[in-house]
Amino acid sequence: MITVTSDIFLYLAIVYLLDLLFVGLVRSVRLSDFLGHLAAGMTLAVLLQSLSDVLPQAARIAAPGGNDAVAWLSFLGLLFFTAQLGYNFEFQFFRRFSGRIMGFAGVFVILSAVVLWAALFLIIPGGPENNSFYIPFLLIMVVAFCSIDLSGVMSPTYDSPGGLKKPLTFLIEAAISLDLLALAGYFLLSLFIIGQTATFHPDISMVILLPLLLLFGLATALPGSFQRFIALIERWGDLQAALAKIALLSLFLFAGVSMKIPVLILGFWLGLLFRSVYPRQAGASRQRLFQFLSFFYLFPFVELGRQLARWEYYRLEFLFQFGVMVMAFIVIAVFAGLAFLRRKDFPLVFSLGALPRGELALLILWLLVRQSHWQESAQSLVFSLFIVFVWAVIFVYLLSRLAAQFLFVKISAGAVNRTD
């Protein structure tokens, strides 16, 4: 127990100090925090290796498999990251769900599947003959990379001319739709992977767990009734109400984890429950809650960054594979923009919005690659391609940020000239 505790405190101290440095650097140039988390993870891997001869705790953390507490922190980070997504999600979005958005999302997914298939065909030695590897990996790519990250292009546009409001609003709605599709695909693939590897043995615990999940499902579907129930609990007093809320959410997580609900889906569901347990009018409580939970967001990205420091996977073919993936993202973005060429709806804006991938894409990719059981002969190839894809995502994110700054400055200047 003492050994595990000392390991985790060393891990926390190094991670938070590194993250303080790198997140400060990326924020100074107006980039997303996840880039700082990845850089902190890479640096952590190098630092742990250098300290392994001096500190046994560093050697244990750096070892394959690491520390169970580190895995637990990553799980909490994944859970709370998607909990915030679920908390901020508005069901009213579906009422505004137009056929145009559905059409764009569907075309985008099909386009991504075709282009990513061509890219994978180019970068995998031997082509698609090995279907046991090729088809599952292609499915993982399509599910992960159908999510787009508008933070790469939206930040420089706050002062954009009014003419951009319509296409940008459409882009935001399309990005939400694609994120939901990515989460749905992740859920289905996770269930398939679990079904391939796990054996189902119904027991007495199912009699308890399934009704529990059904009750929480009803609470999510009927938030008004659940909020009235929470209001009754709050009459007991602040301390008793806080403990009761924690007990309810812990009971939900117990049932969800026991039933092997994929972590990102469980987190999103948790966020929907947060909306009733901590309603929006309780602004101060909600702000304190998410400020606390935000300290866990970095751990999955730090662990992902540690994987990028596996230098043995940077081989001669790395640059070729990296270039193919970057070109694949660019081709997808270009064709997404061409779909709006006739509408004169700023096709460059749509191309730019369809280019960057970000946090959700990386997390889905990481989780599905880890969960899948690859043949031993394919594991090295899978991991090397995973590293290529992560670097490609980082590159197109940075490229989209630079392009957005140039494009929107030009559009703003043109709008000013027309006004004059």
LOSEMAR-172835 format. One record per residue (C-alpha): x, y, z; residue in three letters. Coordinates in steps of 0.001 Angstrom, whole numbers, plus 524288, in hexadecimal, padded with zeros to 5 digits. Example, Ala and Ser with C-alpha at 12.3 -4.5 7.8 and 13.67 -1.06 7.14 Angstrom:
<sites>
8300C7EE6C81E78ALA;835667FBDC81BE4SER;
</sites>
This chain:
<sites>
800008000080000MET;80AE78097C803A5ILE;8120F8062E7F6F8THR;80625809317EE89VAL;80389815BF7F617THR;8116881AD37F484SER;8110D817937E5FFASP;8049781F1B7E3A4ILE;8090782B287EB12PHE;8159482B9A7E32ALEU;80D8182A197D6BDTYR;804308350D7DAB7LEU;80F3183E437DE5FALA;8167F83C857D185ILE;80A4F83CB47C8FCVAL;80496849157CEC8TYR;811978503F7CE37LEU;813CF84C617BFFELEU;805D384F827BC60ASP;806F785CC97C2D7LEU;8127985FC97B9F4LEU;80D5D85A6B7AD0APHE;7FF3485EC67AE42VAL;8042F86C587B173GLY;80C5886C037A509LEU;8015E8678079C07VAL;7F7CD871327A1E5ARG;8017987C2879F89SER;8004F8795E790E6VAL;7F189876CE791C4ARG;7F1E78684178F6DLEU;7E9AE85DC3795C6SER;7ED9C858287A2F4ASP;7EE1784A2D79DECPHE;7FA9E84D5F7968CLEU;800E4851607A360GLY;7FC26844DF7A9DBHIS;8022983CA779EF2LEU;80F0C843FE7A012ALA;80ED9841EC7AEC5ALA;80CC3833587ACA5GLY;8182B8322E7A339MET;82102839887AC8CTHR;81C30831367B7E6LEU;81FFD824BB7B0BDALA;82DCE829BB7AE6AVAL;82EFA82EB87BC60LEU;82A53821F77C26DLEU;8342281A507BA74GLN;83F2F823317BEDASER;83AF1822277CD1ELEU;838EF813697CCF5SER;846C38108B7D187ASP;8456D81A027DCDDVAL;8375A818A27E15FLEU;830C280B3C7E1D8PRO;82394812397E171GLN;826FF817F97D420ALA;82B1580A967CF2BALA;81E1E804A27D363ARG;8162180F607CCE8ILE;81E4280E9A7C06EALA;81CED7FFD07BF7EALA;813447FA157B58DPRO;805F97F9E17BC01GLY;80A93804457C583GLY;802E8806677D1EDASN;7F4B3802967D3FFASP;7F25280FE07DA28ALA;7F71D816897CDB0VAL;7ED5D80E947C5C2ALA;7E2D3812787CF77TRP;7E627820E17CDB5LEU;7E54E81F567BEF6SER;7D80C818C57C064PHE;7D3258241D7C8A4LEU;7D87782DCE7BEC4GLY;7D12E8270C7B3A9LEU;7C4E38263C7BBD5LEU;7C4BA834847BFFBPHE;7C8F8839927B295PHE;7BCF5833E47AC02THR;7B4A6837257B7F4ALA;7B6BC845767B4CFGLN;7B2C2842D77A6B8LEU;7A65D83C567AB88GLY;7A387847337B52ETYR;7A470851AB7AAA9ASN;79C9B849F17A0B1PHE;78F1184F5D79DC1GLU;7846A845D77999CPHE;77DE885146792C6GLN;788B784FD8788A8PHE;780F1844B778291PHE;7756D84DD57806EARG;77E2B8564F777C3ARG;783EB84A567713FPHE;781D784D91762EBSER;782DE844B575725GLY;78E3284D0675278ARG;79625849C575EA0ILE;792A683B5C75DAFMET;7968583B5B74F6EGLY;7A37E841E77521DPHE;7A6958389075D51ALA;7A31682CAE7553CGLY;7AAF0831177496AVAL;7B6608349475239PHE;7B6A88270F75872VAL;7B5D88203A74B32ILE;7C0448292974584LEU;7C902826B975145SER;7C742817FE74FEDALA;7CB258182D7418DVAL;7D6F28211874341VAL;7DBC281A3D74F84LEU;7DA5580D15748B0TRP;7E3168121873DB7ALA;7ECDC8179574799ALA;7ED4F80AE774F47LEU;7EF1380343742B3PHE;7FB2180B8B73FBALEU;8019C80AFE74D03ILE;7FF3A7FCD575124ILE;809567F37874B8APRO;802B67E8DA743C4GLY;7F5F27F04E74205GLY;7E8A87EB1E74638PRO;7EB8C7DCB8744F0GLU;7EC2F7DB2B75399ASN;7DDE47DE5875647ASN;7DEF97DA587648ESER;7E74E7E6727665BPHE;7E3547EF7775B65TYR;7D4897F05075CF6ILE;7D44A7F23976BE0PRO;7DED77FC9C76B08PHE;7D788803B676026LEU;7CB1D803B27685BLEU;7D2898096A773D3ILE;7D82E8142676B1FMET;7CAE5817C67656DVAL;7C45581844772C9VAL;7CF278205277911ALA;7D195829A376DC4PHE;7C37882CD576AA2CYS;7C46F835D677673SER;7C9608438777333ILE;7CEAC84D9777CB4ASP;7CA8485B87779D8LEU;7D3248613178491SER;7DDD28613677A4FGLY;7D67586B1A771FEVAL;7CC64871D677AA5MET;7D53F879177841BSER;7DA84882CB77A06PRO;7CCD4885C87751DTHR;7C69888C9878097TYR;7C797899A8779AEASP;7C3C08942876C73SER;7BA0E89B8F763CCPRO;7ABA1898D27650AGLY;7AB7A891C175802GLY;7B2908864E75E40LEU;7A8928840F768E6LYS;79FF787B2C760A5LYS;7AAA28720475B87PRO;7B141871A0768D5LEU;7A46B86E5B76F98THR;7A24886366765E2PHE;7B02685E8876844LEU;7ADDF85E1A776F4ILE;7A1468565877543GLU;7A7F584D3176BA6ALA;7B36784B3277510ALA;7A9F5847A67800BILE;7A32B83DF37770BSER;7B020837CE77324LEU;7B47A836DE78156ASP;7A7DB82FB578497LEU;7AA0A8269077917LEU;7B8038242C77DB2ALA;7B344820E478B6BLEU;7A8BB817F9785E7ALA;7B2CB8111177D65GLY;7BC0080FDC788FCTYR;7B0FC809E179100PHE;7AD9F7FFD778689LEU;7BBD17FC27783EDLEU;7BE7F7FB0379281SER;7B2DD7F2027943FLEU;7B7887E9D9788C9PHE;7C5427E8DD78E79ILE;7BFDD7E53479BD4ILE;7B7057DB1079585GLY;7C28C7D51678E51GLN;7CAEC7D39C79A75THR;7C1B47D22D7A601ALA;7B8B17C70D7A97DTHR;7AB387CA597AE8BPHE;7A75C7C3797BB15HIS;79A8E7C8AB7C0A2PRO;79A617C88C7CF69ASP;792EC7CE517DAC4ILE;79A047DB597D99ASER;7931F7DDB57CC8CMET;7863F7DE017D3E9VAL;78B5C7E9CF7DB58ILE;793967F0A57D115LEU;789FE7F0D37C5BFLEU;77EB07F6DF7CD86PRO;78840800D37D303LEU;78C97804EB7C571LEU;77E7F805537C0DBLEU;77B1D80E5B7CC29LEU;786568176A7C8CCPHE;78225816B47BA99GLY;774A281B5C7BE86LEU;77AC98261F7C6BFALA;7825082A967BAB3THR;77681829DE7B1BBALA;76DA7830C07BBA0LEU;7767C83B4E7C164PRO;76B138431D7C6EFGLY;76692837D77CF82SER;77486834E67D3B5PHE;776D5843297D73EGLN;76ABC842FE7DFD2ARG;77053837087E6A1PHE;77D4683E3B7E87EILE;775D7849F87EDE3ALA;76FF7841267F84CLEU;77D9083C647FBFFILE;7828A84A667FD19GLU;7789F84D00807E0ARG;7809A84444810DDTRP;78B5484E64811F6GLY;797AA851B880A76ASP;7A065846FA80FEBLEU;7964B83C3480EFBGLN;792688406080139ALA;7A09A840A07FCADALA;7A30F832FC8021DLEU;7967982DC97FC1FALA;79A1F833457EEBCLYS;7A79C82D2E7EF60ILE;7A18C820387F364ALA;797F7820B07E7FCLEU;7A27D823A27DDFBLEU;7AB7B8194A7E3D4SER;7A07C80F5C7E2F4LEU;79EB4812ED7D4A6PHE;7AD41811607D1F4LEU;7AD72804677D93APHE;7A2957FF327D09FALA;7A889804C47C429GLY;7B63F7FF9D7C683VAL;7B1217F25C7CAE8SER;7A93F7F1397BE58MET;7B56E7F5067B689LYS;7AF85801187B055ILE;7BA74807927A841PRO;7C0C4812617B01FVAL;7BDFC81D9F7A6B9LEU;7AF96819F47A5FEILE;7AEF9818497B4B9LEU;7B517825B77B668GLY;7AB9D82C257ACD9PHE;7A03B825CF7B41ATRP;7A5F882A717C0FBLEU;7A633838527BBA6GLY;797C68376B7B823LEU;794F28333C7C628LEU;79D3683E8D7CB30PHE;79372847BC7C4CBARG;788E1843397CE1DSER;7914A841057DA16VAL;7981B84E357D875TYR;78E60856807D0B0PRO;79319862317C903ARG;78D4E86BF27D290GLN;796C8866C67DCCDALA;7A18C86E4D7D5ECGLY;7AB5D86F027E0FFALA;7AA4B860877E449SER;7AB5D85CB57D601ARG;7B742865527D3F0GLN;7BE3F85FAD7DFCBARG;7BAE1851DB7DB81LEU;7C082853317CDD5PHE;7CC5785AAF7D2B2GLN;7CF6784EE67DB28PHE;7CC9B844FB7D066LEU;7D51B84C737C6AFSER;7E13A848387CE36PHE;7DEC883A717C921PHE;7DD1383DE17BAB6TYR;7EB9C83E037B7FBLEU;7EECD8300B7BC37PHE;7E9FB828B97B006PRO;7F1658322E7A73DPHE;7FD9C831427AFACVAL;7FD2F822747AE90GLU;7FAE18239279FFALEU;8068882CC579F31GLY;80EE3822C47A635ARG;80BF98194279B37GLN;8114C8230979159LEU;81EA3821FA797EAALA;82031813D379379ARG;82B818171578A78TRP;82CD9809477850EGLU;8208D80B8977CFATYR;826228171F77593TYR;82B1C80FD4769B6ARG;82ED0813BB75BE6LEU;820EF8123D756F2GLU;81BAB81B7C76176PHE;81CBA827CB75906LEU;815FC8216474D74PHE;80AD081C60755DEGLN;809BA8298575CB1PHE;809228309E74F97GLY;7FE9C8277774A68VAL;7F604829AC7565EMET;7F79683870755DFVAL;7F3F28385174778MET;7E82982FBC74AA8ALA;7E327839D37546APHE;7E56C844C874A98ILE;7DE4583D6973FAFVAL;7D2A283AF6748ABILE;7D24D8496674C3CALA;7D34984DF473E17VAL;7C8028455F739A9PHE;7BFF7849A27456EALA;7C1BE857AE740E9GLY;7BE8C85471732BBLEU;7B14484F8C73736ALA;7ADC785DC173A31PHE;7B3F3863EF72E45LEU;7A721866447273CARG;7A0C386C4973326ARG;7AB57876BA733E1LYS;7AB6F874437426BASP;7B9FE8769174479PHE;7BE9F868F574019PRO;7CC2186BF874585LEU;7C60386D9F752EEVAL;7BFE68601075202PHE;7CC9A85A2974D0ESER;7D3F48604875842LEU;7C9DF85BCF7623BGLY;7CA9484DD875D2BALA;7D96D84D3B75E1CLEU;7DD2C84CB676C95PRO;7DB74840FB77574ARG;7DD4D8428478406GLY;7DB2683D1A7918AGLU;7CF768343E78F3ELEU;7D57082E36782FFALA;7E21882B2778A37LEU;7DB1D82543795F0LEU;7D25B81C8F78D92ILE;7DE00818317856FLEU;7E623815427919BTRP;7DB5E80DC77988ALEU;7D7368057B78CEFLEU;7E544801FF7896DVAL;7E7D67FE0779784ARG;7DB3A7F6517990FGLN;7DCCE7EE8B78C7ASER;7E3FC7E1AB78D45HIS;7ED837E1B578200TRP;7F52B7D61377D68GLN;802C37D5E27832FGLU;808E47D762775B4SER;800E07E3D67733CALA;802E47EAB478050GLN;80F457F1E077C62SER;809007F6CD76FD5LEU;7FCA97FB13776F0VAL;80432802EE780D4PHE;80D1B8093D776C6SER;8012380D6A76EE8LEU;7FAB58128177B3EPHE;8065A81B7977D7FILE;805C48200276F45VAL;7F7568235D770ACPHE;7F96182B0F77D32VAL;8040F83358776E9TRP;7FB858355376AEDALA;7F07983A40773A4VAL;7F9C3843A277A7AILE;7FEE9848A576D78PHE;7F19A84B1E76727VAL;7ED08851DF77396TYR;7F89385B43772EALEU;7F6DA85CE076442LEU;7E87D86044765D6SER;7EBAB86A5677046ARG;7F5868712A76781LEU;7EC718707F75BB0ALA;7E0F5875AB763B0ALA;7E8888818876823GLN;7EC51884AC75A0DPHE;7DEF6881C875421LEU;7D6AA8894775DB9PHE;7DFA8894FD75D86VAL;7DDFB8954974EB0LYS;7CF2B893C574FACILE;7CE5A89E6275A09SER;7D6A78A77C751B5ALA;7CE018A4DD745E3GLY;7C1D38A7BB74DC8ALA;7C7868B49A75277VAL;7CB168B87474479ASN;7BD498B57E73FB6ARG;7B7CD8BDBD74ABBTHR;7C0938C91274704ASP;
</sites>
